[in-house]
Amino acid sequence: MREELFWDRKSDRASPEVVIERAINFGGLDFVEEVQKKYGMETFLHVLKNHRNLSKKAVNYWCLRLGIDRSSTMSFKAKRIWEPLR
């Protein structure tokens, strides 16, 4: 478990969904593989598709890698309340 990804809580008390979110957003490939083995690919895909707390870049990457249509994910379906100016 990558302790540096859990600055706001103890990693052993984090729900599987939070661990997977952190892995998708901030973890490297090794941590994502560890999470997939621990919680299963079905749970990983559920979080990837149904959670809005994920960066679009990370979701796009995993959708490309896993052959999923990114428009089927909440990150791309949900309308953002605030978008940063660029």
PEKA-V193486 format. One record per helix or strand. SS is the DSSP state (H for helix, E for strand). FROM is the first residue (numbers start at 1). TO is the last residue. If there is no record, write none. Layout:
SS|FROM|TO ; SS|FROM|TO
This chain:
H|3|5 ; H|11|13 ; H|16|26 ; H|29|39 ; H|41|50 ; H|56|66 ; H|70|72 ; H|74|77
